[in-house]
Amino acid sequence: YGLNEIQAGEMVEFASGVKGIALNLENENVGIVVFGSDTAIKEGDLVKRTGSIMDVPAGKAMLGRVVDALGVPIDGRGALSDHERRRVEVKAPGIIERKSVHEPMQTGLKAVDSLVPIGRGQRELIIGDRQTGKTAIAIDTILNQKQMNSRGTSETLYCVYVAIGQKRSTVAQLVQILSEANALEYSILVAATASDPAPLQFLAPYSGCAMGEYFRDNGMHALIIYDDLSKQAVAYRQMSLLLRRPPGREAFPGDVFYLHSRLLERAAKRSDQTGAGSLTALPVIETQAGDVSAYIPTNVISITDGQICLETELFYRGIRPAINVGLSVSRVGSAAQLRAMKQVCGSLKLELAQYREVAAFAQFGSDLDAATQALPNRGARLTEVPKQPQYSPLP
């Protein structure tokens, strides 16, 4: 009588067929969050233990499919063919099993590949206000792998896109863009839309990560995009408050840092002994009015290996992608940059920094000598070079 032997994180099944996961184990009761509609659950219903920890399908059979946070296909193309199942929550690879990042992950965006290069196995945050082109950078990166993957080498990069709390129309639009570009064949889409319950939005990034880890652990390369983790944090806050866990800063629970750190630590470059596979993560965070020092943004910045900062002001000035070069860094990517790219872009960041400094002075209309005058002219030209329209990454 009761769920005496239940484990933390175990799946349970309600009489209506809806599944849930046990998160709070207390003396007198068990706190369960429900993956689905709670309208079919009545008082006095039977709840059964499944005896298994949460798992999702993974494997190459998932490519080209759109699934929900539980791995159930939602694209109307029938059940999944042969696949294995993987745990949603696993420990990240240890230090011995890792290798430093040394292969480039080309995004096809001049501004990113030259100034904030990303390597395979890196975690690079994309951060900015709403409508600054965060998702556009992520989608262009997926589209750019088309040319890379068509070479049919071991360098193929499989892509997993996790949509958290987005509109269904947005997800449908994304599926259409990817299928028109023939990019769906090497991609998996995990969708927990805005109308899905909070537990599914909380779970989706872990499910997507488990699918990406299949490639990482089998000596292949994968890229995972979490769009976006601020919505996952909000969903987790909602769950935690309903489970009566004590709130902390901005009413988030105390373990909201661990929520993101245990997820992003699973993106890694594996050592040659363990297959040399990699999982690269591009988490997205939405800021409010450019406030990078809020709680969730600072948390994720400290977890990741660098960030690409996007700004509304640059976006409206026509500099797109609207990357603020001064605030954007890549902490490990330069080791993975191609030598040719390094030679071309070595001084670019410095020149742009000098240009910004001189441009601030030049506003006062003071007389500049010829050498200083050359800087704004060159800087203005350098600012034009990385501009690029959407959905047209350069191979």
C-alpha positions as CSV (number, residue, x, y, z in Angstrom):
1,Y,0.0,0.0,0.0
2,G,1.6,3.2,-1.1
3,L,4.8,3.7,-3.1
4,N,7.1,2.4,-0.4
5,E,10.0,1.2,-2.4
6,I,10.0,4.0,-5.1
7,Q,13.4,5.4,-6.2
8,A,14.1,9.1,-6.8
9,G,13.6,9.9,-10.5
10,E,11.6,6.7,-11.1
11,M,8.8,6.7,-13.7
12,V,5.3,6.0,-12.5
13,E,2.1,5.3,-14.5
14,F,-1.3,6.6,-13.7
15,A,-4.6,4.7,-14.3
16,S,-5.3,7.0,-17.3
17,G,-2.0,5.9,-18.9
18,V,-0.3,9.3,-18.2
19,K,3.3,9.0,-17.0
20,G,5.0,10.9,-14.2
21,I,8.3,11.0,-12.4
22,A,8.9,11.0,-8.6
23,L,11.0,14.0,-7.6
24,N,10.2,14.4,-3.9
25,L,10.4,11.5,-1.5
26,E,9.0,12.4,1.9
27,N,8.0,10.4,5.0
28,E,4.3,10.5,4.4
29,N,4.0,11.2,0.7
30,V,5.7,11.2,-2.7
31,G,5.8,14.3,-4.9
32,I,5.3,13.4,-8.5
33,V,5.3,15.7,-11.6
34,V,3.0,14.6,-14.5
35,F,4.2,14.4,-18.1
36,G,0.9,15.2,-19.8
37,S,-2.6,16.4,-19.0
38,D,-3.6,16.2,-15.4
39,T,-7.4,16.4,-16.2
40,A,-7.7,12.6,-16.5
41,I,-6.3,12.1,-13.0
42,K,-8.8,11.6,-10.2
43,E,-8.6,11.2,-6.4
44,G,-8.3,7.5,-5.6
45,D,-6.7,6.5,-8.9
46,L,-4.2,3.7,-8.9
47,V,-0.6,4.8,-9.5
48,K,1.9,2.1,-10.5
49,R,5.7,2.0,-10.3
50,T,7.4,1.1,-13.6
51,G,10.6,0.0,-11.9
52,S,12.6,2.0,-14.5
53,I,14.4,5.3,-14.4
54,M,13.3,7.8,-17.1
55,D,14.7,6.8,-20.6
56,V,14.2,7.9,-24.2
57,P,14.9,6.3,-27.6
58,A,18.2,7.1,-29.3
59,G,20.1,6.1,-32.5
60,K,20.2,6.9,-36.2
61,A,16.6,5.9,-36.6
62,M,15.8,9.2,-34.9
63,L,17.3,11.3,-37.7
64,G,14.8,13.4,-39.6
65,R,12.1,13.0,-36.9
66,V,10.3,15.4,-34.7
67,V,9.7,14.0,-31.2
68,D,8.3,15.3,-27.9
69,A,10.3,15.3,-24.6
70,L,9.5,11.6,-24.0
71,G,10.8,10.6,-27.4
72,V,7.4,9.9,-28.8
73,P,7.2,11.0,-32.5
74,I,4.8,14.0,-33.2
75,D,5.4,14.4,-36.9
76,G,2.7,11.9,-38.0
77,R,5.2,9.7,-39.8
78,G,4.6,6.5,-37.7
79,A,6.5,4.8,-35.0
80,L,10.3,4.8,-34.7
81,S,12.2,1.9,-36.4
82,D,15.1,0.1,-34.7
83,H,16.5,2.1,-31.8
84,E,18.1,1.7,-28.4
85,R,16.9,3.4,-25.2
86,R,19.2,5.6,-23.2
87,R,18.8,7.1,-19.7
88,V,17.8,10.7,-19.6
89,E,19.9,11.6,-16.5
90,V,23.5,10.2,-16.8
91,K,26.8,11.4,-15.3
92,A,29.0,13.5,-17.6
93,P,32.2,11.9,-18.8
94,G,35.1,12.2,-16.3
95,I,38.4,14.0,-16.7
96,I,40.3,10.9,-17.9
97,E,37.8,10.2,-20.7
98,R,38.1,13.7,-22.1
99,K,40.4,15.4,-24.6
100,S,41.0,19.1,-25.2
101,V,39.0,20.6,-28.0
102,H,41.0,20.8,-31.2
103,E,38.7,20.3,-34.3
104,P,36.7,23.2,-35.7
105,M,32.9,23.3,-35.8
106,Q,32.1,25.6,-38.7
107,T,29.0,27.6,-38.3
108,G,29.2,29.2,-41.8
109,L,28.8,32.7,-40.2
110,K,31.9,34.9,-40.9
111,A,31.5,36.8,-37.7
112,V,31.5,33.7,-35.6
113,D,34.1,31.6,-37.4
114,S,36.6,34.4,-37.5
115,L,36.1,36.2,-34.1
116,V,34.5,33.6,-31.7
117,P,35.5,30.2,-33.2
118,I,33.8,27.1,-31.9
119,G,35.5,23.7,-31.6
120,R,33.9,20.3,-31.5
121,G,33.1,19.5,-27.8
122,Q,32.8,23.1,-26.8
123,R,29.8,24.8,-25.1
124,E,29.2,28.2,-26.5
125,L,26.4,30.3,-25.2
126,I,24.2,32.5,-27.5
127,I,22.8,35.3,-25.4
128,G,20.7,38.3,-26.2
129,D,17.3,40.0,-26.0
130,R,14.3,38.8,-27.8
131,Q,14.3,39.3,-31.6
132,T,18.1,39.7,-31.9
133,G,18.7,36.7,-34.1
134,K,19.7,34.0,-31.5
135,T,17.8,31.2,-33.2
136,A,18.9,32.4,-36.6
137,I,22.6,31.7,-35.6
138,A,21.7,28.2,-34.4
139,I,19.6,27.4,-37.5
140,D,22.3,28.7,-39.9
141,T,24.8,26.4,-38.1
142,I,22.6,23.4,-38.8
143,L,22.1,24.4,-42.4
144,N,25.9,24.9,-42.8
145,Q,26.5,21.3,-42.0
146,K,24.8,20.3,-45.2
147,Q,28.0,20.8,-47.3
148,M,30.2,19.3,-44.6
149,N,28.0,16.2,-44.3
150,S,27.6,15.7,-48.0
151,R,31.3,14.8,-48.2
152,G,30.4,11.5,-46.5
153,T,33.4,11.4,-44.3
154,S,33.8,10.6,-40.6
155,E,33.6,14.3,-40.0
156,T,29.7,14.3,-40.3
157,L,28.1,16.4,-37.6
158,Y,24.6,15.3,-36.6
159,C,22.4,18.0,-35.2
160,V,19.8,17.9,-32.3
161,Y,17.6,20.9,-31.9
162,V,15.6,21.2,-28.6
163,A,12.8,23.7,-28.7
164,I,11.7,24.7,-25.2
165,G,8.5,26.8,-24.6
166,Q,8.3,28.0,-28.2
167,K,5.1,28.4,-30.3
168,R,4.0,25.4,-32.3
169,S,3.9,27.6,-35.4
170,T,7.6,28.5,-34.9
171,V,8.6,24.8,-34.6
172,A,6.5,23.9,-37.7
173,Q,8.2,26.7,-39.6
174,L,11.7,25.4,-38.5
175,V,10.8,21.9,-39.7
176,Q,9.8,23.4,-43.1
177,I,13.1,25.4,-43.4
178,L,15.2,22.3,-42.6
179,S,13.3,20.0,-44.9
180,E,13.5,22.4,-47.8
181,A,17.3,22.7,-47.3
182,N,17.5,18.9,-47.0
183,A,19.0,19.4,-43.5
184,L,16.4,17.3,-41.8
185,E,18.1,14.1,-42.8
186,Y,20.9,14.6,-40.3
187,S,18.8,16.4,-37.6
188,I,16.6,15.4,-34.7
189,L,14.0,17.9,-33.4
190,V,12.8,17.6,-29.8
191,A,9.9,19.9,-29.1
192,A,8.3,20.9,-25.8
193,T,6.1,23.8,-26.9
194,A,4.6,26.5,-24.8
195,S,1.3,24.6,-24.5
196,D,3.1,21.5,-23.0
197,P,3.1,21.1,-19.2
198,A,6.1,22.5,-17.3
199,P,7.6,19.0,-16.5
200,L,7.9,18.3,-20.3
201,Q,9.7,21.7,-20.8
202,F,12.0,20.8,-17.9
203,L,12.7,17.3,-19.4
204,A,13.2,18.2,-23.1
205,P,16.9,19.3,-22.9
206,Y,17.9,16.1,-21.0
207,S,16.0,14.0,-23.6
208,G,17.7,15.8,-26.5
209,C,21.1,15.4,-24.7
210,A,20.6,11.7,-24.3
211,M,19.9,11.4,-28.1
212,G,23.1,13.5,-28.8
213,E,25.2,11.3,-26.5
214,Y,24.4,8.3,-28.6
215,F,26.6,9.9,-31.3
216,R,29.2,11.1,-28.9
217,D,29.7,7.7,-27.3
218,N,29.9,5.9,-30.6
219,G,32.8,7.8,-32.0
220,M,30.6,10.3,-34.0
221,H,30.2,14.0,-33.7
222,A,27.0,15.8,-32.8
223,L,25.8,19.4,-32.1
224,I,22.9,20.1,-29.7
225,I,21.1,23.4,-29.5
226,Y,18.9,24.2,-26.5
227,D,16.5,27.0,-27.5
228,D,16.2,28.3,-24.9
229,L,17.4,27.5,-21.3
230,S,15.7,30.5,-19.7
231,K,12.3,28.9,-20.4
232,Q,13.5,25.6,-18.9
233,A,14.6,27.4,-15.8
234,V,11.1,29.0,-15.6
235,A,9.4,25.6,-16.0
236,Y,11.7,24.2,-13.3
237,R,10.8,27.1,-11.0
238,Q,7.1,26.4,-11.5
239,M,7.6,22.7,-10.7
240,S,9.8,23.4,-7.6
241,L,7.3,25.8,-6.1
242,L,4.5,23.4,-6.7
243,L,6.6,20.7,-4.9
244,R,7.0,23.2,-2.1
245,R,10.8,23.4,-2.3
246,P,12.1,26.6,-0.7
247,P,12.6,29.4,-3.2
248,G,15.8,31.4,-3.5
249,R,16.9,34.4,-5.6
250,E,14.3,35.5,-8.2
251,A,12.1,32.7,-6.7
252,F,14.2,30.1,-8.4
253,P,15.1,27.0,-6.3
254,G,18.5,26.6,-4.9
255,D,19.6,23.9,-7.4
256,V,18.8,25.9,-10.5
257,F,22.6,26.2,-11.2
258,Y,22.9,22.4,-10.9
259,L,20.0,22.1,-13.3
260,H,22.1,23.7,-16.1
261,S,25.6,22.6,-15.1
262,R,24.8,18.9,-15.1
263,L,23.2,19.3,-18.6
264,L,26.0,21.3,-20.2
265,E,28.8,19.2,-18.6
266,R,27.6,16.3,-20.8
267,A,28.8,18.2,-23.9
268,A,32.4,17.0,-24.3
269,K,35.2,15.9,-26.6
270,R,36.0,12.3,-25.8
271,S,39.5,10.9,-25.7
272,D,40.9,8.6,-28.4
273,Q,40.6,5.6,-26.1
274,T,36.9,6.2,-25.7
275,G,36.1,6.6,-29.4
276,A,37.1,10.3,-30.0
277,G,33.4,11.4,-30.4
278,S,32.2,14.8,-29.5
279,L,29.0,16.6,-28.4
280,T,29.0,20.4,-29.0
281,A,26.4,22.5,-27.2
282,L,24.9,25.8,-28.2
283,P,22.6,26.9,-25.3
284,V,20.5,30.0,-25.9
285,I,19.6,32.4,-23.1
286,E,17.1,35.3,-23.5
287,T,18.0,38.4,-21.5
288,Q,15.6,41.2,-20.4
289,A,16.6,44.6,-21.7
290,G,20.2,43.5,-22.3
291,D,20.8,42.6,-18.6
292,V,23.6,40.0,-18.8
293,S,24.1,40.2,-15.0
294,A,20.7,38.6,-14.1
295,Y,20.7,35.3,-12.2
296,I,20.2,32.7,-15.0
297,P,22.5,34.5,-17.6
298,T,25.4,34.7,-15.1
299,N,24.9,31.1,-14.1
300,V,25.1,29.8,-17.7
301,I,27.9,32.2,-18.7
302,S,30.0,30.7,-15.8
303,I,29.2,27.1,-17.0
304,T,30.0,27.6,-20.7
305,D,33.3,28.0,-22.6
306,G,32.4,31.4,-24.0
307,Q,29.4,33.4,-25.2
308,I,28.2,35.1,-28.3
309,C,26.4,38.4,-27.2
310,L,23.8,39.8,-29.5
311,E,22.4,43.3,-29.1
312,T,19.2,45.0,-30.2
313,E,21.0,48.2,-31.1
314,L,23.4,46.5,-33.5
315,F,20.5,44.6,-35.0
316,Y,18.5,47.7,-35.8
317,R,21.7,49.4,-37.2
318,G,21.7,46.7,-39.8
319,I,24.7,44.8,-38.4
320,R,23.4,41.2,-38.7
321,P,24.3,38.8,-37.2
322,A,24.2,41.5,-34.4
323,I,27.2,40.2,-32.5
324,N,28.9,42.5,-30.0
325,V,32.5,41.7,-30.6
326,G,33.7,43.3,-27.4
327,L,31.6,41.1,-25.1
328,S,31.7,37.9,-27.1
329,V,34.5,35.4,-26.3
330,S,35.4,31.9,-27.1
331,R,37.6,30.4,-24.4
332,V,38.8,27.3,-26.1
333,G,37.8,27.8,-29.7
334,S,41.0,29.4,-31.0
335,A,42.8,26.0,-30.5
336,A,40.3,24.5,-33.0
337,Q,40.4,27.3,-35.6
338,L,41.8,26.5,-39.0
339,R,45.3,27.8,-39.6
340,A,44.3,29.8,-42.7
341,M,41.4,31.5,-40.8
342,K,43.8,32.3,-37.9
343,Q,46.2,34.1,-40.3
344,V,43.5,36.2,-41.8
345,C,41.7,37.0,-38.6
346,G,44.6,37.3,-36.1
347,S,44.5,41.1,-35.8
348,L,40.8,41.5,-36.6
349,K,39.5,41.6,-33.1
350,L,42.2,44.1,-32.0
351,E,41.5,46.4,-34.9
352,L,37.8,46.3,-34.2
353,A,38.4,47.1,-30.5
354,Q,40.7,50.1,-31.5
355,Y,38.0,51.2,-34.0
356,R,35.3,51.3,-31.2
357,E,37.7,53.3,-28.9
358,V,38.5,55.9,-31.6
359,A,34.9,56.1,-32.8
360,A,33.9,57.1,-29.3
361,F,36.4,60.0,-29.3
362,A,35.7,61.0,-32.9
363,Q,32.1,61.8,-31.9
364,F,33.4,64.9,-30.2
365,G,34.6,66.2,-33.6
366,S,38.2,66.7,-32.4
367,D,40.9,66.9,-35.1
368,L,42.4,63.5,-35.6
369,D,45.8,63.0,-37.2
370,A,46.1,61.0,-40.4
371,A,47.1,57.7,-38.7
372,T,44.2,57.9,-36.3
373,Q,41.8,58.9,-39.1
374,A,42.7,55.7,-40.9
375,L,41.4,53.6,-38.0
376,P,37.7,54.6,-38.3
377,N,37.8,54.2,-42.0
378,R,39.2,50.7,-41.8
379,G,37.0,49.8,-38.9
380,A,33.9,50.9,-40.7
381,R,34.9,48.6,-43.6
382,L,35.8,45.7,-41.2
383,T,32.3,46.0,-39.6
384,E,30.7,45.5,-43.1
385,V,32.7,42.3,-43.8
386,P,31.0,39.9,-41.3
387,K,27.4,41.0,-42.3
388,Q,25.4,38.1,-43.7
389,P,21.7,37.5,-44.6
390,Q,19.8,34.8,-42.8
391,Y,19.7,31.1,-44.0
392,S,22.8,31.7,-46.2
393,P,25.8,30.3,-44.3
394,L,29.1,30.2,-46.2
395,P,30.6,26.6,-46.5
